[in-house]
Amino acid sequence: MPFTLRTLLSTALVIALTGGLLTSPVGAQGKTEIHFWHAMTGQLGEAVDDLARQFNASQGQYEVKPLRKGTYPETLTAAIAAYRQKSHPHIVQVFDVGTQTMMLSGAVYPVYELMKEHGIAVDWKDFIAPVVGFYSKDGNLYSMPFNSSTPIFYYNKDAFEKAGLNPAKPPLTWKDVEAYSKKILASGAAKCGFSTGWPSWTMVENMHAWHDQPFATKRNGFDGLDVELLINREFGVKHIGQLAAWQKDGIYSYGGRQGAADPKFVNGDCAMYIQSSALIGGFTRGVKFQWGTSTLPHWGAPYKQATSIIGGATLWVLKGKSPAENKGTAQFLKFISDTPQQMWWHVNTGYLAISNSAVRNLEEGYHFVRNPNQYTAFAQLTGLPPKAPSGMAGKKPAPVKSERIATPNSQGIRLGNFVQIRDVIEAELENIFAGKKTTKQGLDDAVAKSNQLLKEFAAANKP
């Protein structure tokens, strides 16, 4: 019997959906401890703790102990340092830009090997292709997808109404964003048109993918370490140059790196915002005005429209633990990948469910019809229509549109030293937006500095 959302709500799993446990608590005494380092804060950190409690209560052999180690870069650095000192955790959460570093670190116990060696069956084919493909090598999954996301477009429906804009029709092109921003500013509905979070990820990496433009050579780094960036070509200069011009006009308001610009949207200062789909959970709880989501704006011809790329993080298993501990790690990873937990995770955090089974069950329960804001990210990654069809129950999802398919430019980016490269790009973006450098000079400098980092990584990781 297929597991549907209706079944979920009619069983004890409804307790889990509201933050409870799957079974009665079991004492931790005598359990094998599994240490799990992560970078989640606030409501997302609470969700991680809840997930661990659900697993701990579901069996009597193992106890997963989550511990936040700082930001994404800090968590990655701490894990590598701890591994060298043989004081590392069993599992560490690493964001997407650390993928190449982890794959070549020599510290990883690939998840496909972990599951196989401990006799734990996982239907890898059930995982969503854009997610599993990014974290695989030679067709094998190296880390367990966990908090997967992609950047989407958020907008303030109340501000749209005040400006005389239809709140049911968000802008679909960058020209629309400009026109909407001007109306919003003229009406006094907000202080700025739009802002962005994680600027390199949203405005450089994903904009290249969304417009089917290469970010780097060698298939964005998937085909080798001898790689160079391509962000200072025509498209990069056009897009970043327009952002800089809009910054001068007050249409665009740069708000800093990572999530530093979030308050600009939450407080109503900027009417539109491009940030991770993972913010849906927090926005649902904390934003006071009516808001919606939409797919990323596009420049139109002559650029094709592809898909956005995956972000967020995965869980990496580190070598050097006993077989008994590794078995517990494998059991936990299997637990979080199962359909009930995937549905719980998606509903409570806004992160993507990683399996087709979970997505199908959510569709059959009309979850996306009732919660269209959570559908946008799936649409972008898979090429599906931007709005959830109204009659998904018992039917196959709408076919992928040919103009919105994944391409080599939108499959993701796999570079060494990517954490440092992203810092370089964002530093140069700040120089451009502050008027200290022209767009071309800033991007040329970002490419030159990044290429040097790529050469150093390639030299340090020669076969």
N, C-alpha and C positions, 0 to 999 in steps of 0.2 A: 504493500500500500504506500503510495508516494506521500512524503511528508510535506504538508502544506502549512501556510501561515495559520489557516483556520484550525488545523490540528494542533499547531503550536499553542494557540491561545486557549485551547480546550484541555490542555494537559498541565502537568506541574511545571512545565517550562515557562509558563506565564510568570511564575515567581522570579525566574531569572531575568526576564525582560524588564522587570521593575527593580532590578538590583539585588535580588535575593540569591539564595544558593540552590543548586540543583538537588542536593540531598542534605540530610542532617549532618551537622559538623562532626568531624572525627578528630580525636586528639592527635597532636603532632608527634607525641612521644614515640620513638622507635621508627619514625619515617626517615627515608633517605632524602636529604635536602638537595634541591635543585636551585641554584642561584641564577637569577635573571636580572641583568642590568639593562635599564632603558632610559629614555630621555623625555618621557611624557610628564606633563604638568597639569595642574588643575583638574577639570572634569575628565580629561583623557587619562591622567594618572590614576584617578579613582576607578576608571573603567578597567585599567590594567590590573589593579588590585582586586577588583570584583572577579575578573576572569580567573586569576590565580586562585581565589577563594573557591570558585566553582569547581575547579579541577581538584583542589585539595580535598574538598568535601565529597567528591565523586568516587574516591578510592582511598585505600588505607596504607599504601606503600610509600608514597612520595609526597613531599611538601615543597611546592614552588615558592620561593621567597623573592619577590620583586624588589628592586632597589633602584631609585632614580640616581643617575650619576652625573647629571648636568644636561647641557645642551647636546644636540646631535654630535657636533665635532668633539665636545668634551668627553662624551661617552665612548666614541670610537678611540680617541687617544688613550683614555683610561684603560680600555680593554686590551689594547695592544701592549701597553706598558705592563699591565698585570700579567699578561701571557708570558712576557719575557722573564718576569719574576716568579712564574709558576704559582701565582695567586689569583688566577683569572676565574671568572664565573663560568657556568656551563653554557649559558645563552647570553648573547648580547644583541641588542637592537642597533642596527646600523642603517643610516639613511642612504638613499639611492646613490649619492655621489661617492660613497665609500665602497661601492660594489667591486670595482677593479682592484682596489687596494686589498680588500678581504680575499678575493679569489687568488691573488698572488702572494698572500702573506705567509703561506705555509702553516698557518695556525688553525685552519678550518677543517672541520669534519663535515663534508658535504651532506646535506640533509637526505639526498637520495640514497647515499651509502648507509647512513645512520638507520633509516627505516628498513632497508633491505637486510642489513646485518642483524637486526633485532626482530625480524619476521613480522613487521607491522605493515599491513597493506594500505596503500594510499592510491587512489585513482587520480594520478597526475593529469590525465586527459580531461578531467572534470574541471581543472583550474582554468580561469579565464586567460586566454592566450596572451593578451598584451601584458599581463602581470607576470605569468610564469616565464614567458620568453625573455624578459629583461634579466631575470636572475638565474638563467640557465647557461650552461656551457656544454657544447657537444650534445645538446638535447637532454641534459640531465640537470635537475634543479639543485642548486648549491645552497640556497637559504630558503627558509619558509616565509612566504609572503605574509605580512602581518597587518600593518596599518598602511594600506595602499590608497593613494589619492591622486588627484590631478587638479591643476588650477581651473577655476570656473569664474564666471562673471556674476557678481552680486549687485543688486540695485535696490534703492530705497523707493518703494512704491508710493509712500506718502509724499516724498519730494517730487516724484513724477506727477502726481495729481496736482500739487500746488503749482507746478510749472506748466500745467496744461498738457502734459504728456499722458499717453495711455499706459497705465501701469501693467496692462496685460501684453504690451508689445515692447519688450526691451530692445535696445539697439543690437543689430546683428553685424554691422560693419563698423570699421573705425571712423568712416565719414559720419555715420549715425552717432557715434559716441561724441564726436566733435559738435554736431548740431544739437544734440540733446543737452550737452554741457553748457552751451551758450544760452539755451532757454532756461536751464536751471539757474545759472548765474544771474541772468536778467530778472528772473522772478524773485530772487532772494531765497529760494527754496533750500539752498545749501551754499557753503562758502567756496566749494570747488566742485568741478565736474566729477573727476575720478582720481583714485590713487591705486597703488599696487603694493602687494607684499612680496617677499622673496624675489627681488627684482631680476636677478639673473635667471632664476628658474622660470618665472612667469613671462618676462619681457624679452628674453634672449633665447633661452633653451626651448621653451614651448612655442614661442612665436615662430621660430624657424621650423619646428615640426609641423605646426598647424598650417603653415603655408608651403609645406613640402620643400623646404630649403635645407641643405646640409649645414649642420653645426660644425662638423669637423670632417676631415678626410677618413679614409678607411672605414666607411660605413659608420660614421660617428664613433669610431674606435672599436667596433666589434670585430674587425678583421685584422687587428694587429696593434702593436705599441708604437710604431713609427707614425705618429699622428700629428696633424697641425690643425689649428682652429681656422674657421672660414667666416667668422662673424663680422669681419670688416669688409665684406663684399657688398654688392648693391642693396640687397634686402636689409641687411643689418644697419647700414647707414641710413636708409630711408626710414625705417621704423624708429630707431633710437633718435634720429634727427627730428622726427615729428614730435616725439615725446618731449624733447628739449624745447622745441618751439611752443608746445602747449604749456610747458612749465612756465615760460615767460608770460603767457597770456592768462594764467590762472586756471586754465582748463584742467591741467594735470598738476597734482601736488605730490611730489616725491616725499615719502614718509619714513625712509630708512630701510635697513636690511631685516631679513627674517619677518617677524610679525610686528615690527615696530609701528607700522602704519595702521594696524587694526583699529585703534581708537578713532582714527579719522572717519571711518565708516560707522562704527558702533555709536559714536557720539553725534552722528548726523552731519558732520562737517563736509564730507564728500558723499555725493549721492550715488556714486558707482564705485565698485571695488573689484579688483582681480586678486584672488587669493586661493588657497587650497580648499578643496571640497571638504577637507577635514574640519573646517570651521563651522559647518552646518550645525553640529550638535551644540556648540557653545553659543552660536548666534540664536538658535532656537530658545535657549534659556535666558540669554542676556540682552538681546536687542529689543528695544521698546517699540520701534515702529514696524509697520508692515514691510516686508522685504521679499524678494524673489531671486531666483537664479536663472542663468541662461548660459549658452555656450559662448566661448571666447569670440570677440570681434575678429573679423577677417578683412583684409585689404581688397579682396576681389581680384579680378583679372589684372595682370597676367598670371597671378599666383594660383596654383591649385589649392584645394582644401583637403588636407589629410586628417589625421587624428592627433589628439594631444598625447603627451607621453606620461608615463607613470611616475609618481613621486612617492613620498612617504618613506617607509623603511621595512626591512625584513629582519627575521631572527636568524642569527648565525650561531652554529654550535662550534665550540672551541675544543680542540684536541686536549688530551692529557688527563681525562677523567676515567674512572673505573667503568667496567662493563655494566655494573648495576646502576651507576649514576647515568650512564648514557642511555640505558633502557628507560629510565624515568624521564629523561629529556625527550626521548622519542615519543613516549606516551603523552606528554604534555603537548608537543607539537601536533600530534594526531588529534588530540582533543580540541585544540583551538581551530583546526582546519575542518572539523566536522560541521555539517549543515546547521544544527541548532546554534552552535556557538558563533558561526559566521553570521547568521541572521541577527543574533543578539548584539554582536559587535557593530554591525552596520546600523541597526536601529538606534543604538545608544550613543554612537560616536559620529556617524556620518561617513566614516571610512568605507571603502568599497568592500563588499563581500567578494571573496576570491574564487569561489566555485560557481560553476554554472548551475548546480543544483540549488544552491542558496538563492541565487538570482531568480531562478525559475519559481521557487516557492514564494518568494516575495512578490513576483508578478501575479501568480495565481491568487494570492491573497489581496490583490489590488493595492499593495503597499505603495507602489510608485504612482499610481493614479491618485491616491490620497495624499501622498507626500512627493509632489513633483520636484521639489528642490533637491531631493536625493537621487533623482533620476538623471540629472544633467551630466554628472561625471561619467556614468555608464555610457551615455549617448556619445560623448566626446571620444572615449577610449575605443569604443566598438564600431563607431560609424553609424549607429542607429539614429533614427529621427530625433530631433532635439526635445520633442515632447512625448511622454508616454502615451501609447495608444489607449483608448478608453476601454477596450474590450480584450484584455490580455488573457483572462481566465480561460484555460483550456485551449488556447491557441498559441501558435508559434510566434515569437517576436517578429516584428516587421523586418523585412530584408535590409541588409546593409546597402546604403546608397553607393553607387560606383565612384562618385566624386569624393567620398569620405571613407577611404580605406586606409589601413596602415601601410606605410611605405618604408623603405630603408631609412628615410629621413625622420620618420616618426616612431620608430620602434624603440627609441631610447638613446641614451648617450652613455658610453662606457669608457671613461678615461682614467688614467692614473693621476695621482695628485689632484683629483677633481675638487677636493675641499679647498685647497689653496687657489686653484684656478677660478673657482667661483668668487673667492675673495678678491682676486685681481680684477675680474670683470666688474664686480660691484664697486670697487674703488674707482675704476675709470668711468663708470656710469655716473658716479657722484661728481667727478671732475667735469663731465659733460653737462650735467644738469645745473651745476653751479656756474657755468660759463667760463671755467678755467681752461678748457680745451674744446676745440671743435669736435664734432661728432666723429669725423674720420680720424683725427689724430688720437682721440681717446680710444677708439676701437682698434686702431693700428697698434697702440701701445699695449692694449689688453692682449692682443694676439701675440705680439713679440714676447711679452713676459710669460704668457701661458705656454707658448711653444717651448720656451726654455725649461719650464717645469715638466713638460711632457718628455723632453729629451733626457732629463735627469732620471725620470721614472723608468724610461725604456732602458737606459744604461744600467740601472740598478737591478733590473729584472730580466736581464738577458737569459735565454734558455741555457 
